[in-house]
C-alpha cells in the first residue's frame, strides 16, 4: 500500500498557458444536440470493470474493484483506457451500450504515458473510433467528453489549458489537456473532437483546471492521444515499450510552501527500504538542487536506468542529511494479471 498519501489530484503545472473562467460554458450531459460526427462514434465508448486480488500492491490505494471507460479502436476488440483501471487486475469485463458484458484480457500498459490496452475475446459490434490530432486542441477549443451510455453520457467541454503536468506518483506529461467543466466519471473517458476523432483519454479530476495563479475551477486532465502514437504498435505487439525502464523511488512528492515534501511512500519500494519517511524534505539529487516536482523527476530519470543508485540530500526535523537510494523498476513492483 502507499502510506500517508492524502493529496489532491492536481499535481504541479509549470510555465503553461492558462485561461480564466470567462466564457466557459457548463453544459449538462444530454442537454444539447451533438454534431452528427460525434453522435455516430459514441457507441465505441464502453464500460471497463476490473477486479484486483486483495494481495496486490495497488489494492489498498486504488481498490479491488475499479470501474471506468474505454474506447474501441479497432475491429478486433482492442480497447484503449487509462492504465490505473487495469493495474494488477485478474479480471477485465467490458460492457457495451446495450448492456452486454464481454470478457477481456490485458494487452499492455505504459507507466510513462499512463495508457492501458485490453482486448475482448469477442469483438464488440461497434464502429471503432479513429485517432485524431491532439495537438490541434488549443486554449478554448471545443470538444466532447464521452463515457459509456451514449448521448446522455456526453458532455460538451472547452480546453482550459495545455501545459505540463507533474503527478505526485512520479509521473510527468509535457503537454497535458485540461478541460472544463468537470466530467464526474472521468477514468478512461474519451475526449472526442467535433469531427468524431479520439483526442485524449481521461485521467484525473483536478481542482485547478485553469492553471496556476487562476481561480480554482474544477475540471479534468486528459492524456493526449498524440502521446500514444509513437509507442502504439510496440505496446500492442509486446505489451510494453523496449526502452530501459526509468529509475523509480516509490515516493509521493508534493510542493508545500516552496519545498518538496514526501507525502507518502510505497511500502517495500526503494525509498521505503532506504528509510525515507513521510514529511522528509527533498533538497538535492546527486548534488543538484531541486526546483520543483517536474525538475525532480527529470533529474531522477536522467540519472540512468532503473537500478541506478542516487544520492539525495534531505531534511528531517530541521536536520540535513544525505542518503543513497538504489532505484527500482516500477513495472516489477506492480505485476499484471496472474503473472
N, C-alpha and C positions, 0 to 999 in steps of 0.2 A: 504494500500500500504506500501511498505518499503521505508523509507526516507533515502536519502543520500548515496545510495549504487552505487558505480561506480568502483568496483574492478575487478580483473582478476578472472578467473575460477580455479586458481591453488590451492588455499588453502595452507596448510602447510604440508611438509613431514619431519619427523624426524627419525634419526637413521636407515636409509634404504639403502639397496644396490642400486646402480645405475650404468648405463653404460656410455660409451662415444658414440660419433657419429660414431665411426669406424665400418664398416661392415654393417651399416643399409642400407637396400635396399628401394628404393622408387618405388613401383610397382603401376602403374595406374590401376583403375578398368577395368577388362575385357581384360587386355593386355597380360595375361599369362593363360595357361591352368590350371584348378583346379583339385585337386585329385577327383576321382570319388565319394568318400565318402562325400566330401564337396558339390560337384555339386548336388548330389541327395537330400540334405536337404535344399537347397536354397529356394524352394517354401514354406517352413514353415515360412519364414520371410515375414511378411505382413506390410502394412502401417497402422498407427494409427492416426486418426484425431479426435480432440475433440473440443467442444465449451464450453465456460465458461461464465456464466452471468456476465455482467459488474459490478454487485454489489458484486461479490465475492472478498475476500481479496487478492487473488493471481492474479486477473485480470490485475492489473496495473504493476506488476513485471514480470509475465510470459505470459501475453497476454490473449485475449479472444478466440483466435483460435490457436491451437497448433497442430503440425504435427511431427511425428517421425515414429518409427518402433516398432514391437513386434514380438514375436516368438510363433508359435503354439506349445503347449507342451502336449496336449492330444487329444483324438479322439472326444471330445465333445465341441471343440471350445474354450478351455482355452488358453489364450494368456498372456505371460509374457512380461512386458515392464518396463520402468522406471517411477517411481511414479509421477514426476512432470508433465508428459504429461496428467495425468488423474486427478490431484488435482482439486477439486471443479467443475469437469465437469458435465454438464447436458446432453450432448450427446456424444456418442463414436461411431465412424464408422471405420470399418476395411475394407481395400482394399487389395484383393489378387493380385497375379502377373498377372492375366488375366484382371485386372481392375474391377472385380466385387466388389460391396460395400455391406457390411453386417453390420447391426446394432449390437451393443454390449452393455453390461451393466458392471458396475464396480463390481468386486468380492471382492477385498480387496487391501489394501496398507499398507506398513510398513515404517514409517518415519526413523527408526533407520538404516535399510539397504538401503532404497531407492527404493525397488521393488514395482511394481504395477501389479495387475492381472485384466484382463477383460475376459468376455466370450461372444461369438457371439450367437445370437438367433438360427442361423442355422450353424452347424459346417462347416468350410472350407474343401474343398475336397483335403486335402494335408496330407502327412505323418508327424506326429509330430516329433519334434526334441527332442532327449533324453538328459538328463543331463550328463555332463562329470565330470571330477575331476579337478577343477581349481587349486588345489594345485600342479598339475603336471606341471604347467606353470612356468618355471624358467627363469632367465635372458637369453635373446636371443632366447628363444623358438619361433618357428614359429607358426602362427595361421592365421585365415582369419576373416575379418570383413565383415558382410553381412547386407545389407539393402534390402528393398523391390525392386524388379526389376531383380532378378536372377543374372546370372553371370556378367552382365555389372555393377552391383552394389556391386560387391565383391572386396575386397582389401586384398592382402597378407601383413601381418604385422609381426613385431617382438616385443617381450616383452622387453621394455626398463627399466622396474623396477618392483619390488614387494616391496611396502613399505606402511607405514602409510599415510593416507590422512585425513587432518583436513579441512573441508569446513567451510567457514566463517558463514554459516547459522545454526550453532550448529549441525554439522554432523561430524561423525568420523568413518573411516574404518581402521581396523588394518592392512589389507593386500591387499590393492587395486592393480589392474593390470594396468600398464601404457604401452601403445603400440605406436609404430611409424611405418610408417608416419601417419600423421593425416588423419582421415576419416571426410569429411566435413559435413555429415548429421548423427551425432553420436547418437542423442537421441533415446534410446531404441534399437539401432542396436545390432546384435548378434555377439559375439566373438565365433568363431567356431574352434574347434580343427581339425587337419588333419584327424581325424577319423570320422568327421561329428557330434561330440557332442557339446552341448552348454556349454561354459565355462564362459561366463560373459555377462552382459548387459551394453550397452553404457550409460554413464552418462554425461561426460564433454569433452570439448576441453580444453587442457592445453597447456601453452606455455613453460613449463619446464619439459617435459616428462622424460628427462634423470635424473632428480633429483637435489637436492641442490648441488651447487658447480660445476655443469656441465654447458657447454654452452647451451644457450636457444635453444630448439629444439621442435617444436610443435608436439603434439600427443593427445592421448585420454586416459581418465580414465574409466576403466570398473569395475563394481561391480562384484566380483567373485560369480559364481553360488553356491559354497560351503557355502556362507553366507546365501543363501536361504534355503538350505536343512533342517536345524533343525526346521524352522518355517513354512515350506511349507504347511503341512497338516492343521495346525491350521489356517493359512491365508486363505486357500481355504474354510474351513468349517465355519469360524466365521467372516472373513473379516479383522481380526487383530490378535494381539497376546495378551495373557492374563496377561503377566507381567505388573506390575503397570507402567503407563507412566512416562517417565523421566521428571524431572523438566526442564522447558523451560523459557527462558528470553525474547526471541524476539529481540536478538541482532545480528548484523552482525559485526564480530570481525576480524581485520586484524593485522598482525605483521608489525610494521614500526619502523626501527632503534632500534630494541631490546625492543620495548614496544608494549603492546596490546592496540590497539586503536579501539574505536567504529566507524565503518564506516557507519552504518545505523541502524535504529530502526524500528521494526514493529509497525505500528500505532495501538494504543489500546492494545498492548501487555504489559506484566508485566514491562519491562524496561521503556516503554513509560509512564506508569501510575506512575512509581516511580520517574520520572523526569530526567532520564538519557538523555544525548544529544550526537549527533554526535561530535566526536573529544575528548570525555572524554577518559581518560587513565585508564585501569584496572590494579590494583596493587596486590590485595589480595582478597581471598574469605574465609570468616569465619576465618580470621586471618592467613591463609596460603598464602604465596607469590606465585604468578602465574608465571610459567616459559615460557610457550608458549601457543598457542591456544589449542593444544591437552591436555595439563595439565589443562587448564581452564575447558574444557569440562568434563574431568574425575573427577575433584574436584566438579564441579557442580552436576553431576549425582550421585556422591557418597553422596551428602548431604541429600538425602531422595527422596520420590516420588514427583510427581507434586503437587504443593500446599505448599511445604516446604518453609519457609522464610529463606533467606540467608542474610548475611552481606557482602557488597562489599566495599573495600577501593578503592577510585577513586582519580584521579587528574584532575582538570579543571582549565585552565589558571594559572598553577603553584601553585594552592591551593589544598591541600589534604582534602578529606572529606570522611565520611562513610555514606552509605545509605543501608537501609534494603529493600529487594525486596521479595514480595511473588511470588514465581514461579507459572507458569501456565502449562496447558496441551496443547501442540501444536495441538493435534487432535481435541480439542473442539474449537480452534481458527479457524482452517480450516475445513469447512464442506464438505462432499462429496455428489455428486449428488443433489437430491432435498430434502435431509433430513434437 
